[in-house]
């Protein structure tokens, strides 16, 4: 059993550079008990991502990253960090999550993708917010959602859908994820909504569409035809624009503006 007050951060990743190698420096500043569990590799389009496409071979070698992530993780020797990978596909992202959290039955659990960034102070505040709550309690957040040189400035649409950005939970024995996209538990949680977490300054930086390789991967994995070209055209603009004029898969009226 883990220490009751442990914060377990988990990350599932394929090609997470240049972001993933910047995260440990942040975690090492934490003044609370913590560990970071990483599971790397290719996930089959099954279960909660069965609507996605098979990841093309050009994005991996023997089912691990090709952008330097794998080499970084192989050489990441830290007493608070564990890394797992294998040379065959994972049975969907949900298997990767369950593998990351194997043996965790208490404390606080926090998901962080490679391209998501929180300050040490924010992470510690989330930990204190949840540590004394009922097991299963889930905290939801807003993020600054970057699309190249743009950032989403509207709320309730792309980058801020109602089901998105549950990122931290009070954990307990028998609790596990039943879905990763969106994150759902086998336990009916008590939800701490975005309005509360935002008032506490708990808004994270999310570089989901910042770099061209990220966009190219999403075009292949999610099947968004023409996404890379649309991203390039969007980033030629200045000032606020409707995102759906460029991203054809976006059906809402989200607005993006130049990031500062």
Secondary structure as the mmCIF struct_conf table of DSSP 4:
data_model
#
loop_
_struct_conf.conf_type_id
_struct_conf.id
_struct_conf.beg_label_comp_id
_struct_conf.beg_label_asym_id
_struct_conf.beg_label_seq_id
_struct_conf.end_label_comp_id
_struct_conf.end_label_asym_id
_struct_conf.end_label_seq_id
TURN_TY1_P TURN_TY1_P1 UNK A 4 UNK A 5
STRN STRN1 UNK A 7 UNK A 13
BEND BEND1 UNK A 14 UNK A 15
TURN_TY1_P TURN_TY1_P2 UNK A 17 UNK A 19
HELX_RH_3T_P HELX_RH_3T_P1 UNK A 20 UNK A 22
HELX_RH_AL_P HELX_RH_AL_P1 UNK A 23 UNK A 27
TURN_TY1_P TURN_TY1_P3 UNK A 28 UNK A 29
BEND BEND2 UNK A 31 UNK A 32
STRN STRN2 UNK A 34 UNK A 40
BEND BEND3 UNK A 41 UNK A 41
HELX_LH_PP_P HELX_LH_PP_P1 UNK A 42 UNK A 42
STRN STRN3 UNK A 43 UNK A 43
HELX_LH_PP_P HELX_LH_PP_P2 UNK A 44 UNK A 44
BEND BEND4 UNK A 45 UNK A 45
HELX_RH_3T_P HELX_RH_3T_P2 UNK A 47 UNK A 49
TURN_TY1_P TURN_TY1_P4 UNK A 50 UNK A 51
BEND BEND5 UNK A 52 UNK A 52
HELX_LH_PP_P HELX_LH_PP_P3 UNK A 54 UNK A 56
HELX_RH_3T_P HELX_RH_3T_P3 UNK A 57 UNK A 59
STRN STRN4 UNK A 61 UNK A 61
TURN_TY1_P TURN_TY1_P5 UNK A 62 UNK A 63
STRN STRN5 UNK A 64 UNK A 64
BEND BEND6 UNK A 66 UNK A 68
HELX_RH_AL_P HELX_RH_AL_P2 UNK A 69 UNK A 74
TURN_TY1_P TURN_TY1_P6 UNK A 75 UNK A 75
TURN_TY1_P TURN_TY1_P7 UNK A 79 UNK A 80
STRN STRN6 UNK A 81 UNK A 84
BEND BEND7 UNK A 87 UNK A 88
STRN STRN7 UNK A 90 UNK A 90
BEND BEND8 UNK A 91 UNK A 92
HELX_RH_AL_P HELX_RH_AL_P3 UNK A 93 UNK A 100
TURN_TY1_P TURN_TY1_P8 UNK A 101 UNK A 103
BEND BEND9 UNK A 106 UNK A 107
STRN STRN8 UNK A 108 UNK A 111
TURN_TY1_P TURN_TY1_P9 UNK A 114 UNK A 115
STRN STRN9 UNK A 116 UNK A 117
HELX_RH_AL_P HELX_RH_AL_P4 UNK A 120 UNK A 130
TURN_TY1_P TURN_TY1_P10 UNK A 131 UNK A 132
BEND BEND10 UNK A 133 UNK A 133
HELX_LH_PP_P HELX_LH_PP_P4 UNK A 134 UNK A 134
TURN_TY1_P TURN_TY1_P11 UNK A 135 UNK A 136
STRN STRN10 UNK A 138 UNK A 140
STRN STRN11 UNK A 142 UNK A 147
TURN_TY1_P TURN_TY1_P12 UNK A 148 UNK A 149
STRN STRN12 UNK A 150 UNK A 152
BEND BEND11 UNK A 155 UNK A 157
TURN_TY1_P TURN_TY1_P13 UNK A 158 UNK A 159
TURN_TY1_P TURN_TY1_P14 UNK A 162 UNK A 163
STRN STRN13 UNK A 166 UNK A 170
TURN_TY1_P TURN_TY1_P15 UNK A 173 UNK A 174
STRN STRN14 UNK A 177 UNK A 179
TURN_TY1_P TURN_TY1_P16 UNK A 180 UNK A 183
STRN STRN15 UNK A 184 UNK A 185
BEND BEND12 UNK A 186 UNK A 187
HELX_LH_PP_P HELX_LH_PP_P5 UNK A 189 UNK A 190
STRN STRN16 UNK A 191 UNK A 192
HELX_RH_AL_P HELX_RH_AL_P5 UNK A 194 UNK A 199
TURN_TY1_P TURN_TY1_P17 UNK A 200 UNK A 201
STRN STRN17 UNK A 203 UNK A 209
BEND BEND13 UNK A 210 UNK A 211
HELX_RH_AL_P HELX_RH_AL_P6 UNK A 212 UNK A 222
TURN_TY1_P TURN_TY1_P18 UNK A 225 UNK A 226
HELX_RH_AL_P HELX_RH_AL_P7 UNK A 227 UNK A 234
TURN_TY1_P TURN_TY1_P19 UNK A 235 UNK A 236
BEND BEND14 UNK A 239 UNK A 239
STRN STRN18 UNK A 241 UNK A 242
HELX_RH_3T_P HELX_RH_3T_P4 UNK A 243 UNK A 245
TURN_TY1_P TURN_TY1_P20 UNK A 246 UNK A 246
TURN_TY1_P TURN_TY1_P21 UNK A 248 UNK A 249
BEND BEND15 UNK A 252 UNK A 252
STRN STRN19 UNK A 255 UNK A 258
#
